[in-house]
Amino acid sequence: MALKINVTQRDIENGVTCAASRCPVALAVKRATKRKIVWVQLGLGIIVVGRKTYPMPAPVRAFANDFDANAKVEPFRFDLTE
C-alpha cells in the first residue's frame, strides 16, 4: 500500500538542511503518518518511519539534495511504497 505524501511550502519553510528528522520530507511524512519518528537517510537512500524502512523515491532524493544545497525547491507529491 502506498502512502501519499505532500511536501508543502510550509514544510519547506520549516525544514532544516542536513537534518534527517527535520527536513521538509520528514515533516511531511510525519504529518501523513502521524508518526513522531521519521528519518530521511539520503546517504542510504531510505526513509525510516517508526520501525518500517522504505526505499527513497528518485524525486525525493533529488529534492533532498537540492534542499541541503540551499537550492530553490518547490512543493511536490510522492508515493511512499515498500
mmCIF file of the N, C-alpha and C atoms, coordinates in Angstrom:
data_MODEL
# 
_entry.id   MODEL 
# 
loop_
_atom_site.group_PDB 
_atom_site.id 
_atom_site.type_symbol 
_atom_site.label_atom_id 
_atom_site.label_alt_id 
_atom_site.label_comp_id 
_atom_site.label_asym_id 
_atom_site.label_entity_id 
_atom_site.label_seq_id 
_atom_site.pdbx_PDB_ins_code 
_atom_site.Cartn_x 
_atom_site.Cartn_y 
_atom_site.Cartn_z 
_atom_site.occupancy 
_atom_site.B_iso_or_equiv 
_atom_site.pdbx_formal_charge 
_atom_site.auth_seq_id 
_atom_site.auth_comp_id 
_atom_site.auth_asym_id 
_atom_site.auth_atom_id 
_atom_site.pdbx_PDB_model_num 
ATOM 1   N N  . MET A 1 1  ? 0.836  -1.180 0.000  1.00 0.00 ? 1  MET A N  1 
ATOM 2   C CA . MET A 1 1  ? 0.000  0.000  0.000  1.00 0.00 ? 1  MET A CA 1 
ATOM 3   C C  . MET A 1 1  ? 0.882  1.245  0.000  1.00 0.00 ? 1  MET A C  1 
ATOM 4   N N  . ALA A 1 2  ? 0.554  2.174  -0.868 1.00 0.00 ? 2  ALA A N  1 
ATOM 5   C CA . ALA A 1 2  ? 1.340  3.406  -0.983 1.00 0.00 ? 2  ALA A CA 1 
ATOM 6   C C  . ALA A 1 2  ? 0.781  4.489  -0.077 1.00 0.00 ? 2  ALA A C  1 
ATOM 7   N N  . LEU A 1 3  ? 1.680  5.210  0.546  1.00 0.00 ? 3  LEU A N  1 
ATOM 8   C CA . LEU A 1 3  ? 1.299  6.384  1.332  1.00 0.00 ? 3  LEU A CA 1 
ATOM 9   C C  . LEU A 1 3  ? 1.469  7.603  0.445  1.00 0.00 ? 3  LEU A C  1 
ATOM 10  N N  . LYS A 1 4  ? 0.461  8.441  0.360  1.00 0.00 ? 4  LYS A N  1 
ATOM 11  C CA . LYS A 1 4  ? 0.523  9.669  -0.428 1.00 0.00 ? 4  LYS A CA 1 
ATOM 12  C C  . LYS A 1 4  ? 1.119  10.768 0.449  1.00 0.00 ? 4  LYS A C  1 
ATOM 13  N N  . ILE A 1 5  ? 2.236  11.313 0.020  1.00 0.00 ? 5  ILE A N  1 
ATOM 14  C CA . ILE A 1 5  ? 2.941  12.329 0.796  1.00 0.00 ? 5  ILE A CA 1 
ATOM 15  C C  . ILE A 1 5  ? 2.947  13.643 0.024  1.00 0.00 ? 5  ILE A C  1 
ATOM 16  N N  . ASN A 1 6  ? 2.549  14.721 0.675  1.00 0.00 ? 6  ASN A N  1 
ATOM 17  C CA . ASN A 1 6  ? 2.565  16.061 0.089  1.00 0.00 ? 6  ASN A CA 1 
ATOM 18  C C  . ASN A 1 6  ? 3.555  16.922 0.852  1.00 0.00 ? 6  ASN A C  1 
ATOM 19  N N  . VAL A 1 7  ? 4.626  17.311 0.202  1.00 0.00 ? 7  VAL A N  1 
ATOM 20  C CA . VAL A 1 7  ? 5.596  18.231 0.792  1.00 0.00 ? 7  VAL A CA 1 
ATOM 21  C C  . VAL A 1 7  ? 5.120  19.637 0.434  1.00 0.00 ? 7  VAL A C  1 
ATOM 22  N N  . THR A 1 8  ? 4.737  20.390 1.439  1.00 0.00 ? 8  THR A N  1 
ATOM 23  C CA . THR A 1 8  ? 4.142  21.711 1.232  1.00 0.00 ? 8  THR A CA 1 
ATOM 24  C C  . THR A 1 8  ? 5.173  22.828 1.359  1.00 0.00 ? 8  THR A C  1 
ATOM 25  N N  . GLN A 1 9  ? 4.750  24.020 0.979  1.00 0.00 ? 9  GLN A N  1 
ATOM 26  C CA . GLN A 1 9  ? 5.611  25.198 1.150  1.00 0.00 ? 9  GLN A CA 1 
ATOM 27  C C  . GLN A 1 9  ? 5.929  25.404 2.629  1.00 0.00 ? 9  GLN A C  1 
ATOM 28  N N  . ARG A 1 10 ? 4.974  25.125 3.471  1.00 0.00 ? 10 ARG A N  1 
ATOM 29  C CA . ARG A 1 10 ? 5.198  25.257 4.919  1.00 0.00 ? 10 ARG A CA 1 
ATOM 30  C C  . ARG A 1 10 ? 6.282  24.280 5.399  1.00 0.00 ? 10 ARG A C  1 
ATOM 31  N N  . ASP A 1 11 ? 6.262  23.037 4.856  1.00 0.00 ? 11 ASP A N  1 
ATOM 32  C CA . ASP A 1 11 ? 7.312  22.068 5.201  1.00 0.00 ? 11 ASP A CA 1 
ATOM 33  C C  . ASP A 1 11 ? 8.677  22.610 4.781  1.00 0.00 ? 11 ASP A C  1 
ATOM 34  N N  . ILE A 1 12 ? 8.727  23.197 3.593  1.00 0.00 ? 12 ILE A N  1 
ATOM 35  C CA . ILE A 1 12 ? 9.990  23.742 3.090  1.00 0.00 ? 12 ILE A CA 1 
ATOM 36  C C  . ILE A 1 12 ? 10.468 24.887 3.992  1.00 0.00 ? 12 ILE A C  1 
ATOM 37  N N  . GLU A 1 13 ? 9.562  25.762 4.369  1.00 0.00 ? 13 GLU A N  1 
ATOM 38  C CA . GLU A 1 13 ? 9.922  26.893 5.223  1.00 0.00 ? 13 GLU A CA 1 
ATOM 39  C C  . GLU A 1 13 ? 10.348 26.455 6.621  1.00 0.00 ? 13 GLU A C  1 
ATOM 40  N N  . ASN A 1 14 ? 9.753  25.395 7.142  1.00 0.00 ? 14 ASN A N  1 
ATOM 41  C CA . ASN A 1 14 ? 10.060 24.922 8.492  1.00 0.00 ? 14 ASN A CA 1 
ATOM 42  C C  . ASN A 1 14 ? 11.160 23.859 8.527  1.00 0.00 ? 14 ASN A C  1 
ATOM 43  N N  . GLY A 1 15 ? 11.553 23.357 7.355  1.00 0.00 ? 15 GLY A N  1 
ATOM 44  C CA . GLY A 1 15 ? 12.563 22.308 7.293  1.00 0.00 ? 15 GLY A CA 1 
ATOM 45  C C  . GLY A 1 15 ? 13.954 22.819 7.620  1.00 0.00 ? 15 GLY A C  1 
ATOM 46  N N  . VAL A 1 16 ? 14.798 21.890 8.028  1.00 0.00 ? 16 VAL A N  1 
ATOM 47  C CA . VAL A 1 16 ? 16.183 22.207 8.399  1.00 0.00 ? 16 VAL A CA 1 
ATOM 48  C C  . VAL A 1 16 ? 17.106 21.417 7.470  1.00 0.00 ? 16 VAL A C  1 
ATOM 49  N N  . THR A 1 17 ? 18.068 22.116 6.864  1.00 0.00 ? 17 THR A N  1 
ATOM 50  C CA . THR A 1 17 ? 19.002 21.431 5.969  1.00 0.00 ? 17 THR A CA 1 
ATOM 51  C C  . THR A 1 17 ? 19.854 20.430 6.738  1.00 0.00 ? 17 THR A C  1 
ATOM 52  N N  . CYS A 1 18 ? 20.182 19.344 6.066  1.00 0.00 ? 18 CYS A N  1 
ATOM 53  C CA . CYS A 1 18 ? 21.068 18.302 6.605  1.00 0.00 ? 18 CYS A CA 1 
ATOM 54  C C  . CYS A 1 18 ? 20.585 17.756 7.951  1.00 0.00 ? 18 CYS A C  1 
ATOM 55  N N  . ALA A 1 19 ? 19.273 17.704 8.145  1.00 0.00 ? 19 ALA A N  1 
ATOM 56  C CA . ALA A 1 19 ? 18.696 17.185 9.384  1.00 0.00 ? 19 ALA A CA 1 
ATOM 57  C C  . ALA A 1 19 ? 17.701 16.079 9.018  1.00 0.00 ? 19 ALA A C  1 
ATOM 58  N N  . ALA A 1 20 ? 18.105 14.848 9.216  1.00 0.00 ? 20 ALA A N  1 
ATOM 59  C CA . ALA A 1 20 ? 17.323 13.695 8.760  1.00 0.00 ? 20 ALA A CA 1 
ATOM 60  C C  . ALA A 1 20 ? 15.904 13.649 9.312  1.00 0.00 ? 20 ALA A C  1 
ATOM 61  N N  . SER A 1 21 ? 15.689 14.171 10.502 1.00 0.00 ? 21 SER A N  1 
ATOM 62  C CA . SER A 1 21 ? 14.356 14.096 11.102 1.00 0.00 ? 21 SER A CA 1 
ATOM 63  C C  . SER A 1 21 ? 13.595 15.420 11.040 1.00 0.00 ? 21 SER A C  1 
ATOM 64  N N  . ARG A 1 22 ? 14.248 16.456 10.494 1.00 0.00 ? 22 ARG A N  1 
ATOM 65  C CA . ARG A 1 22 ? 13.598 17.775 10.457 1.00 0.00 ? 22 ARG A CA 1 
ATOM 66  C C  . ARG A 1 22 ? 13.601 18.413 9.076  1.00 0.00 ? 22 ARG A C  1 
ATOM 67  N N  . CYS A 1 23 ? 13.969 17.643 8.054  1.00 0.00 ? 23 CYS A N  1 
ATOM 68  C CA . CYS A 1 23 ? 13.924 18.166 6.689  1.00 0.00 ? 23 CYS A CA 1 
ATOM 69  C C  . CYS A 1 23 ? 12.465 18.222 6.221  1.00 0.00 ? 23 CYS A C  1 
ATOM 70  N N  . PRO A 1 24 ? 12.172 18.923 5.135  1.00 0.00 ? 24 PRO A N  1 
ATOM 71  C CA . PRO A 1 24 ? 10.783 19.032 4.675  1.00 0.00 ? 24 PRO A CA 1 
ATOM 72  C C  . PRO A 1 24 ? 10.113 17.682 4.402  1.00 0.00 ? 24 PRO A C  1 
ATOM 73  N N  . VAL A 1 25 ? 10.859 16.743 3.864  1.00 0.00 ? 25 VAL A N  1 
ATOM 74  C CA . VAL A 1 25 ? 10.282 15.422 3.579  1.00 0.00 ? 25 VAL A CA 1 
ATOM 75  C C  . VAL A 1 25 ? 9.907  14.728 4.882  1.00 0.00 ? 25 VAL A C  1 
ATOM 76  N N  . ALA A 1 26 ? 10.773 14.787 5.871  1.00 0.00 ? 26 ALA A N  1 
ATOM 77  C CA . ALA A 1 26 ? 10.467 14.172 7.168  1.00 0.00 ? 26 ALA A CA 1 
ATOM 78  C C  . ALA A 1 26 ? 9.236  14.816 7.797  1.00 0.00 ? 26 ALA A C  1 
ATOM 79  N N  . LEU A 1 27 ? 9.137  16.130 7.717  1.00 0.00 ? 27 LEU A N  1 
ATOM 80  C CA . LEU A 1 27 ? 7.971  16.823 8.276  1.00 0.00 ? 27 LEU A CA 1 
ATOM 81  C C  . LEU A 1 27 ? 6.686  16.375 7.583  1.00 0.00 ? 27 LEU A C  1 
ATOM 82  N N  . ALA A 1 28 ? 6.734  16.247 6.262  1.00 0.00 ? 28 ALA A N  1 
ATOM 83  C CA . ALA A 1 28 ? 5.555  15.814 5.504  1.00 0.00 ? 28 ALA A CA 1 
ATOM 84  C C  . ALA A 1 28 ? 5.171  14.374 5.835  1.00 0.00 ? 28 ALA A C  1 
ATOM 85  N N  . VAL A 1 29 ? 6.174  13.501 5.960  1.00 0.00 ? 29 VAL A N  1 
ATOM 86  C CA . VAL A 1 29 ? 5.900  12.090 6.290  1.00 0.00 ? 29 VAL A CA 1 
ATOM 87  C C  . VAL A 1 29 ? 5.334  11.989 7.703  1.00 0.00 ? 29 VAL A C  1 
ATOM 88  N N  . LYS A 1 30 ? 5.880  12.744 8.630  1.00 0.00 ? 30 LYS A N  1 
ATOM 89  C CA . LYS A 1 30 ? 5.346  12.749 9.999  1.00 0.00 ? 30 LYS A CA 1 
ATOM 90  C C  . LYS A 1 30 ? 3.875  13.156 10.008 1.00 0.00 ? 30 LYS A C  1 
ATOM 91  N N  . ARG A 1 31 ? 3.543  14.186 9.257  1.00 0.00 ? 31 ARG A N  1 
ATOM 92  C CA . ARG A 1 31 ? 2.162  14.654 9.205  1.00 0.00 ? 31 ARG A CA 1 
ATOM 93  C C  . ARG A 1 31 ? 1.243  13.597 8.577  1.00 0.00 ? 31 ARG A C  1 
ATOM 94  N N  . ALA A 1 32 ? 1.681  12.975 7.502  1.00 0.00 ? 32 ALA A N  1 
ATOM 95  C CA . ALA A 1 32 ? 0.851  11.996 6.787  1.00 0.00 ? 32 ALA A CA 1 
ATOM 96  C C  . ALA A 1 32 ? 0.661  10.703 7.569  1.00 0.00 ? 32 ALA A C  1 
ATOM 97  N N  . THR A 1 33 ? 1.672  10.312 8.331  1.00 0.00 ? 33 THR A N  1 
ATOM 98  C CA . THR A 1 33 ? 1.620  9.029  9.030  1.00 0.00 ? 33 THR A CA 1 
ATOM 99  C C  . THR A 1 33 ? 1.262  9.156  10.500 1.00 0.00 ? 33 THR A C  1 
ATOM 100 N N  . LYS A 1 34 ? 1.282  10.385 11.013 1.00 0.00 ? 34 LYS A N  1 
ATOM 101 C CA . LYS A 1 34 ? 1.044  10.636 12.443 1.00 0.00 ? 34 LYS A CA 1 
ATOM 102 C C  . LYS A 1 34 ? 2.116  9.969  13.322 1.00 0.00 ? 34 LYS A C  1 
ATOM 103 N N  . ARG A 1 35 ? 3.296  9.759  12.750 1.00 0.00 ? 35 ARG A N  1 
ATOM 104 C CA . ARG A 1 35 ? 4.415  9.166  13.486 1.00 0.00 ? 35 ARG A CA 1 
ATOM 105 C C  . ARG A 1 35 ? 5.378  10.255 13.922 1.00 0.00 ? 35 ARG A C  1 
ATOM 106 N N  . LYS A 1 36 ? 5.971  10.084 15.075 1.00 0.00 ? 36 LYS A N  1 
ATOM 107 C CA . LYS A 1 36 ? 6.949  11.049 15.575 1.00 0.00 ? 36 LYS A CA 1 
ATOM 108 C C  . LYS A 1 36 ? 8.357  10.714 15.107 1.00 0.00 ? 36 LYS A C  1 
ATOM 109 N N  . ILE A 1 37 ? 8.610  9.429  14.862 1.00 0.00 ? 37 ILE A N  1 
ATOM 110 C CA . ILE A 1 37 ? 9.948  9.004  14.472 1.00 0.00 ? 37 ILE A CA 1 
ATOM 111 C C  . ILE A 1 37 ? 9.992  8.790  12.958 1.00 0.00 ? 37 ILE A C  1 
ATOM 112 N N  . VAL A 1 38 ? 10.644 9.714  12.274 1.00 0.00 ? 38 VAL A N  1 
ATOM 113 C CA . VAL A 1 38 ? 10.842 9.637  10.820 1.00 0.00 ? 38 VAL A CA 1 
ATOM 114 C C  . VAL A 1 38 ? 12.253 10.129 10.534 1.00 0.00 ? 38 VAL A C  1 
ATOM 115 N N  . TRP A 1 39 ? 12.985 9.336  9.751  1.00 0.00 ? 39 TRP A N  1 
ATOM 116 C CA . TRP A 1 39 ? 14.342 9.698  9.360  1.00 0.00 ? 39 TRP A CA 1 
ATOM 117 C C  . TRP A 1 39 ? 14.449 9.598  7.847  1.00 0.00 ? 39 TRP A C  1 
ATOM 118 N N  . VAL A 1 40 ? 14.955 10.631 7.216  1.00 0.00 ? 40 VAL A N  1 
ATOM 119 C CA . VAL A 1 40 ? 15.220 10.614 5.779  1.00 0.00 ? 40 VAL A CA 1 
ATOM 120 C C  . VAL A 1 40 ? 16.726 10.468 5.621  1.00 0.00 ? 40 VAL A C  1 
ATOM 121 N N  . GLN A 1 41 ? 17.162 9.259  5.295  1.00 0.00 ? 41 GLN A N  1 
ATOM 122 C CA . GLN A 1 41 ? 18.584 8.932  5.214  1.00 0.00 ? 41 GLN A CA 1 
ATOM 123 C C  . GLN A 1 41 ? 19.049 9.023  3.769  1.00 0.00 ? 41 GLN A C  1 
ATOM 124 N N  . LEU A 1 42 ? 19.480 10.200 3.365  1.00 0.00 ? 42 LEU A N  1 
ATOM 125 C CA . LEU A 1 42 ? 19.872 10.457 1.989  1.00 0.00 ? 42 LEU A CA 1 
ATOM 126 C C  . LEU A 1 42 ? 21.026 9.554  1.552  1.00 0.00 ? 42 LEU A C  1 
ATOM 127 N N  . GLY A 1 43 ? 22.025 9.402  2.386  1.00 0.00 ? 43 GLY A N  1 
ATOM 128 C CA . GLY A 1 43 ? 23.188 8.578  2.035  1.00 0.00 ? 43 GLY A CA 1 
ATOM 129 C C  . GLY A 1 43 ? 22.843 7.110  1.809  1.00 0.00 ? 43 GLY A C  1 
ATOM 130 N N  . LEU A 1 44 ? 21.869 6.603  2.557  1.00 0.00 ? 44 LEU A N  1 
ATOM 131 C CA . LEU A 1 44 ? 21.447 5.206  2.416  1.00 0.00 ? 44 LEU A CA 1 
ATOM 132 C C  . LEU A 1 44 ? 20.299 5.045  1.421  1.00 0.00 ? 44 LEU A C  1 
ATOM 133 N N  . GLY A 1 45 ? 19.679 6.152  1.058  1.00 0.00 ? 45 GLY A N  1 
ATOM 134 C CA . GLY A 1 45 ? 18.569 6.085  0.114  1.00 0.00 ? 45 GLY A CA 1 
ATOM 135 C C  . GLY A 1 45 ? 17.314 5.454  0.702  1.00 0.00 ? 45 GLY A C  1 
ATOM 136 N N  . ILE A 1 46 ? 17.082 5.721  2.001  1.00 0.00 ? 46 ILE A N  1 
ATOM 137 C CA . ILE A 1 46 ? 15.905 5.143  2.661  1.00 0.00 ? 46 ILE A CA 1 
ATOM 138 C C  . ILE A 1 46 ? 15.172 6.208  3.477  1.00 0.00 ? 46 ILE A C  1 
ATOM 139 N N  . ILE A 1 47 ? 13.906 5.900  3.755  1.00 0.00 ? 47 ILE A N  1 
ATOM 140 C CA . ILE A 1 47 ? 13.099 6.705  4.664  1.00 0.00 ? 47 ILE A CA 1 
ATOM 141 C C  . ILE A 1 47 ? 12.606 5.757  5.744  1.00 0.00 ? 47 ILE A C  1 
ATOM 142 N N  . VAL A 1 48 ? 12.899 6.058  6.983  1.00 0.00 ? 48 VAL A N  1 
ATOM 143 C CA . VAL A 1 48 ? 12.509 5.225  8.114  1.00 0.00 ? 48 VAL A CA 1 
ATOM 144 C C  . VAL A 1 48 ? 11.313 5.877  8.802  1.00 0.00 ? 48 VAL A C  1 
ATOM 145 N N  . VAL A 1 49 ? 10.241 5.095  8.932  1.00 0.00 ? 49 VAL A N  1 
ATOM 146 C CA . VAL A 1 49 ? 9.014  5.572  9.582  1.00 0.00 ? 49 VAL A CA 1 
ATOM 147 C C  . VAL A 1 49 ? 8.714  4.596  10.706 1.00 0.00 ? 49 VAL A C  1 
ATOM 148 N N  . GLY A 1 50 ? 8.961  5.030  11.936 1.00 0.00 ? 50 GLY A N  1 
ATOM 149 C CA . GLY A 1 50 ? 8.806  4.113  13.057 1.00 0.00 ? 50 GLY A CA 1 
ATOM 150 C C  . GLY A 1 50 ? 9.782  2.962  12.893 1.00 0.00 ? 50 GLY A C  1 
ATOM 151 N N  . ARG A 1 51 ? 9.257  1.747  12.757 1.00 0.00 ? 51 ARG A N  1 
ATOM 152 C CA . ARG A 1 51 ? 10.118 0.566  12.576 1.00 0.00 ? 51 ARG A CA 1 
ATOM 153 C C  . ARG A 1 51 ? 10.151 0.071  11.138 1.00 0.00 ? 51 ARG A C  1 
ATOM 154 N N  . LYS A 1 52 ? 9.482  0.784  10.232 1.00 0.00 ? 52 LYS A N  1 
ATOM 155 C CA . LYS A 1 52 ? 9.447  0.397  8.822  1.00 0.00 ? 52 LYS A CA 1 
ATOM 156 C C  . LYS A 1 52 ? 10.455 1.208  8.022  1.00 0.00 ? 52 LYS A C  1 
ATOM 157 N N  . THR A 1 53 ? 11.058 0.552  7.045  1.00 0.00 ? 53 THR A N  1 
ATOM 158 C CA . THR A 1 53 ? 12.016 1.204  6.167  1.00 0.00 ? 53 THR A CA 1 
ATOM 159 C C  . THR A 1 53 ? 11.491 1.150  4.739  1.00 0.00 ? 53 THR A C  1 
ATOM 160 N N  . TYR A 1 54 ? 11.517 2.292  4.073  1.00 0.00 ? 54 TYR A N  1 
ATOM 161 C CA . TYR A 1 54 ? 11.041 2.409  2.693  1.00 0.00 ? 54 TYR A CA 1 
ATOM 162 C C  . TYR A 1 54 ? 12.181 2.872  1.796  1.00 0.00 ? 54 TYR A C  1 
ATOM 163 N N  . PRO A 1 55 ? 12.228 2.385  0.561  1.00 0.00 ? 55 PRO A N  1 
ATOM 164 C CA . PRO A 1 55 ? 13.227 2.919  -0.373 1.00 0.00 ? 55 PRO A CA 1 
ATOM 165 C C  . PRO A 1 55 ? 12.873 4.357  -0.725 1.00 0.00 ? 55 PRO A C  1 
ATOM 166 N N  . MET A 1 56 ? 13.878 5.170  -0.902 1.00 0.00 ? 56 MET A N  1 
ATOM 167 C CA . MET A 1 56 ? 13.656 6.578  -1.218 1.00 0.00 ? 56 MET A CA 1 
ATOM 168 C C  . MET A 1 56 ? 13.397 6.745  -2.714 1.00 0.00 ? 56 MET A C  1 
ATOM 169 N N  . PRO A 1 57 ? 12.235 7.281  -3.076 1.00 0.00 ? 57 PRO A N  1 
ATOM 170 C CA . PRO A 1 57 ? 11.968 7.524  -4.497 1.00 0.00 ? 57 PRO A CA 1 
ATOM 171 C C  . PRO A 1 57 ? 12.949 8.550  -5.081 1.00 0.00 ? 57 PRO A C  1 
ATOM 172 N N  . ALA A 1 58 ? 13.261 8.419  -6.362 1.00 0.00 ? 58 ALA A N  1 
ATOM 173 C CA . ALA A 1 58 ? 14.226 9.313  -7.019 1.00 0.00 ? 58 ALA A CA 1 
ATOM 174 C C  . ALA A 1 58 ? 13.862 10.792 -6.874 1.00 0.00 ? 58 ALA A C  1 
ATOM 175 N N  . PRO A 1 59 ? 12.577 11.186 -7.017 1.00 0.00 ? 59 PRO A N  1 
ATOM 176 C CA . PRO A 1 59 ? 12.265 12.613 -6.847 1.00 0.00 ? 59 PRO A CA 1 
ATOM 177 C C  . PRO A 1 59 ? 12.562 13.130 -5.433 1.00 0.00 ? 59 PRO A C  1 
ATOM 178 N N  . VAL A 1 60 ? 12.438 12.267 -4.445 1.00 0.00 ? 60 VAL A N  1 
ATOM 179 C CA . VAL A 1 60 ? 12.744 12.671 -3.064 1.00 0.00 ? 60 VAL A CA 1 
ATOM 180 C C  . VAL A 1 60 ? 14.243 12.886 -2.916 1.00 0.00 ? 60 VAL A C  1 
ATOM 181 N N  . ARG A 1 61 ? 15.031 11.999 -3.497 1.00 0.00 ? 61 ARG A N  1 
ATOM 182 C CA . ARG A 1 61 ? 16.488 12.129 -3.436 1.00 0.00 ? 61 ARG A CA 1 
ATOM 183 C C  . ARG A 1 61 ? 16.929 13.447 -4.083 1.00 0.00 ? 61 ARG A C  1 
ATOM 184 N N  . ALA A 1 62 ? 16.363 13.753 -5.249 1.00 0.00 ? 62 ALA A N  1 
ATOM 185 C CA . ALA A 1 62 ? 16.718 14.997 -5.951 1.00 0.00 ? 62 ALA A CA 1 
ATOM 186 C C  . ALA A 1 62 ? 16.312 16.218 -5.122 1.00 0.00 ? 62 ALA A C  1 
ATOM 187 N N  . PHE A 1 63 ? 15.105 16.186 -4.568 1.00 0.00 ? 63 PHE A N  1 
ATOM 188 C CA . PHE A 1 63 ? 14.632 17.294 -3.727 1.00 0.00 ? 63 PHE A CA 1 
ATOM 189 C C  . PHE A 1 63 ? 15.557 17.478 -2.525 1.00 0.00 ? 63 PHE A C  1 
ATOM 190 N N  . ALA A 1 64 ? 15.866 16.395 -1.829 1.00 0.00 ? 64 ALA A N  1 
ATOM 191 C CA . ALA A 1 64 ? 16.691 16.468 -0.620 1.00 0.00 ? 64 ALA A CA 1 
ATOM 192 C C  . ALA A 1 64 ? 18.087 16.999 -0.936 1.00 0.00 ? 64 ALA A C  1 
ATOM 193 N N  . ASN A 1 65 ? 18.666 16.549 -2.037 1.00 0.00 ? 65 ASN A N  1 
ATOM 194 C CA . ASN A 1 65 ? 19.983 17.062 -2.438 1.00 0.00 ? 65 ASN A CA 1 
ATOM 195 C C  . ASN A 1 65 ? 19.920 18.561 -2.690 1.00 0.00 ? 65 ASN A C  1 
ATOM 196 N N  . ASP A 1 66 ? 18.898 18.995 -3.410 1.00 0.00 ? 66 ASP A N  1 
ATOM 197 C CA . ASP A 1 66 ? 18.755 20.427 -3.698 1.00 0.00 ? 66 ASP A CA 1 
ATOM 198 C C  . ASP A 1 66 ? 18.505 21.222 -2.418 1.00 0.00 ? 66 ASP A C  1 
ATOM 199 N N  . PHE A 1 67 ? 17.621 20.726 -1.572 1.00 0.00 ? 67 PHE A N  1 
ATOM 200 C CA . PHE A 1 67 ? 17.312 21.439 -0.329 1.00 0.00 ? 67 PHE A CA 1 
ATOM 201 C C  . PHE A 1 67 ? 18.561 21.572 0.541  1.00 0.00 ? 67 PHE A C  1 
ATOM 202 N N  . ASP A 1 68 ? 19.310 20.494 0.684  1.00 0.00 ? 68 ASP A N  1 
ATOM 203 C CA . ASP A 1 68 ? 20.523 20.529 1.512  1.00 0.00 ? 68 ASP A CA 1 
ATOM 204 C C  . ASP A 1 68 ? 21.594 21.449 0.928  1.00 0.00 ? 68 ASP A C  1 
ATOM 205 N N  . ALA A 1 69 ? 21.539 21.679 -0.390 1.00 0.00 ? 69 ALA A N  1 
ATOM 206 C CA . ALA A 1 69 ? 22.496 22.576 -1.044 1.00 0.00 ? 69 ALA A CA 1 
ATOM 207 C C  . ALA A 1 69 ? 21.980 24.018 -1.083 1.00 0.00 ? 69 ALA A C  1 
ATOM 208 N N  . ASN A 1 70 ? 20.855 24.255 -0.394 1.00 0.00 ? 70 ASN A N  1 
ATOM 209 C CA . ASN A 1 70 ? 20.231 25.588 -0.355 1.00 0.00 ? 70 ASN A CA 1 
ATOM 210 C C  . ASN A 1 70 ? 19.779 26.076 -1.728 1.00 0.00 ? 70 ASN A C  1 
ATOM 211 N N  . ALA A 1 71 ? 19.479 25.132 -2.615 1.00 0.00 ? 71 ALA A N  1 
ATOM 212 C CA . ALA A 1 71 ? 18.930 25.493 -3.926 1.00 0.00 ? 71 ALA A CA 1 
ATOM 213 C C  . ALA A 1 71 ? 17.427 25.722 -3.774 1.00 0.00 ? 71 ALA A C  1 
ATOM 214 N N  . LYS A 1 72 ? 16.840 26.409 -4.730 1.00 0.00 ? 72 LYS A N  1 
ATOM 215 C CA . LYS A 1 72 ? 15.395 26.662 -4.691 1.00 0.00 ? 72 LYS A CA 1 
ATOM 216 C C  . LYS A 1 72 ? 14.664 25.348 -4.943 1.00 0.00 ? 72 LYS A C  1 
ATOM 217 N N  . VAL A 1 73 ? 13.692 25.041 -4.081 1.00 0.00 ? 73 VAL A N  1 
ATOM 218 C CA . VAL A 1 73 ? 12.876 23.833 -4.233 1.00 0.00 ? 73 VAL A CA 1 
ATOM 219 C C  . VAL A 1 73 ? 11.405 24.229 -4.191 1.00 0.00 ? 73 VAL A C  1 
ATOM 220 N N  . GLU A 1 74 ? 10.583 23.391 -4.763 1.00 0.00 ? 74 GLU A N  1 
ATOM 221 C CA . GLU A 1 74 ? 9.148  23.640 -4.836 1.00 0.00 ? 74 GLU A CA 1 
ATOM 222 C C  . GLU A 1 74 ? 8.398  22.512 -4.124 1.00 0.00 ? 74 GLU A C  1 
ATOM 223 N N  . PRO A 1 75 ? 7.190  22.790 -3.647 1.00 0.00 ? 75 PRO A N  1 
ATOM 224 C CA . PRO A 1 75 ? 6.359  21.725 -3.085 1.00 0.00 ? 75 PRO A CA 1 
ATOM 225 C C  . PRO A 1 75 ? 6.154  20.617 -4.126 1.00 0.00 ? 75 PRO A C  1 
ATOM 226 N N  . PHE A 1 76 ? 6.007  19.391 -3.656 1.00 0.00 ? 76 PHE A N  1 
ATOM 227 C CA . PHE A 1 76 ? 5.780  18.266 -4.563 1.00 0.00 ? 76 PHE A CA 1 
ATOM 228 C C  . PHE A 1 76 ? 5.087  17.144 -3.821 1.00 0.00 ? 76 PHE A C  1 
ATOM 229 N N  . ARG A 1 77 ? 4.650  16.150 -4.570 1.00 0.00 ? 77 ARG A N  1 
ATOM 230 C CA . ARG A 1 77 ? 3.979  14.967 -4.010 1.00 0.00 ? 77 ARG A CA 1 
ATOM 231 C C  . ARG A 1 77 ? 4.727  13.716 -4.436 1.00 0.00 ? 77 ARG A C  1 
ATOM 232 N N  . PHE A 1 78 ? 4.671  12.712 -3.577 1.00 0.00 ? 78 PHE A N  1 
ATOM 233 C CA . PHE A 1 78 ? 5.257  11.426 -3.959 1.00 0.00 ? 78 PHE A CA 1 
ATOM 234 C C  . PHE A 1 78 ? 4.544  10.310 -3.201 1.00 0.00 ? 78 PHE A C  1 
ATOM 235 N N  . ASP A 1 79 ? 4.700  9.109  -3.709 1.00 0.00 ? 79 ASP A N  1 
ATOM 236 C CA . ASP A 1 79 ? 4.161  7.917  -3.054 1.00 0.00 ? 79 ASP A CA 1 
ATOM 237 C C  . ASP A 1 79 ? 5.282  7.216  -2.319 1.00 0.00 ? 79 ASP A C  1 
ATOM 238 N N  . LEU A 1 80 ? 5.028  6.840  -1.094 1.00 0.00 ? 80 LEU A N  1 
ATOM 239 C CA . LEU A 1 80 ? 5.982  6.079  -0.297 1.00 0.00 ? 80 LEU A CA 1 
ATOM 240 C C  . LEU A 1 80 ? 5.506  4.633  -0.289 1.00 0.00 ? 80 LEU A C  1 
ATOM 241 N N  . THR A 1 81 ? 6.247  3.760  -0.955 1.00 0.00 ? 81 THR A N  1 
ATOM 242 C CA . THR A 1 81 ? 5.838  2.357  -1.067 1.00 0.00 ? 81 THR A CA 1 
ATOM 243 C C  . THR A 1 81 ? 6.947  1.447  -0.562 1.00 0.00 ? 81 THR A C  1 
ATOM 244 N N  . GLU A 1 82 ? 6.540  0.273  -0.128 1.00 0.00 ? 82 GLU A N  1 
ATOM 245 C CA . GLU A 1 82 ? 7.522  -0.700 0.391  1.00 0.00 ? 82 GLU A CA 1 
ATOM 246 C C  . GLU A 1 82 ? 8.281  -1.360 -0.725 1.00 0.00 ? 82 GLU A C  1 
# 
